Amino acid sequence: MRSRTEDVVDGDFSAHVLVCTHARDSEYACCAEARGRDVYEAVKTWLRDRDVFWSRVRVAETSCLGLCSAEGTAVAIHPRNRWYSDVVPDDVPELLEAEFGADASRLRDPR
């Protein structure tokens, strides 16, 4: 095992956006059926358009974040400790702009 914390911090890492794309075969809502994959792609596009994808902000698909809803997917942003539910692709620009600024200039400033 090798610690890579310094590599990430020294690389000017700012945030990790986690998008639930969990699918389950049950009667309960899941993010996969609530367009989780589309939200994930919208997050990547927004960050790429501002040239911060994979440089300052990492994005990952996750399993269940515990905020299940048929109305949209769950998103968490760390280390800001921000949690969202019911996110649909059209919400992504507003959500990320509120977190990071319209041009992603507030990456280090969680408010």
Secondary structure as GFF3:
##gff-version 3
##sequence-region A 1 111
A	DSSP	alpha_helix	5	10	.	.	.	ID=ss1
A	DSSP	beta_strand	15	20	.	.	.	ID=ss2
A	DSSP	alpha_helix	36	49	.	.	.	ID=ss3
A	DSSP	beta_strand	57	62	.	.	.	ID=ss4
A	DSSP	beta_strand	73	78	.	.	.	ID=ss5
A	DSSP	beta_strand	82	87	.	.	.	ID=ss6
A	DSSP	three_ten_helix	89	91	.	.	.	ID=ss7
A	DSSP	alpha_helix	92	100	.	.	.	ID=ss8
###
